[in-house]
């Protein structure tokens, strides 16, 4: 089984730089009533992280960038 490799992206949008990192999905934990989560991209800021979009295997760099900018437009600049 291959180990998960965290990826990072810095996106410059509207004069601001945003740091995103991918994290491995987590299995469900019925004892804590937590659902499983898929591998996802997170916005990193001030030592905290916020879930942004699911990570898609073999997605192109351009498509990742497009989806992250789309998320920024919807959630940060709207």
Residue pairs with C-beta under 8 A, 6 or more apart in sequence:
4 24
4 39
6 21
6 22
6 23
6 24
7 21
7 22
8 19
8 20
8 21
8 22
9 19
9 20
9 21
9 41
9 64
9 65
9 68
10 17
10 18
10 19
10 20
11 17
11 18
11 20
11 65
11 68
11 69
11 72
12 18
13 69
13 72
14 77
18 43
18 45
18 68
18 72
18 76
19 43
19 44
19 45
20 41
20 42
20 43
20 44
20 52
20 68
21 41
21 42
21 44
21 49
22 39
22 40
22 41
22 42
22 55
23 39
23 40
23 42
23 49
24 39
25 36
25 37
25 38
25 39
25 40
26 34
26 36
26 37
27 36
28 34
28 35
28 36
37 51
38 54
38 55
39 54
39 55
40 51
40 52
40 53
40 54
40 55
41 52
41 53
41 54
41 55
41 64
41 68
42 49
42 50
42 51
42 52
43 49
43 50
43 52
52 68
52 71
52 75
53 67
53 68
53 71
56 63
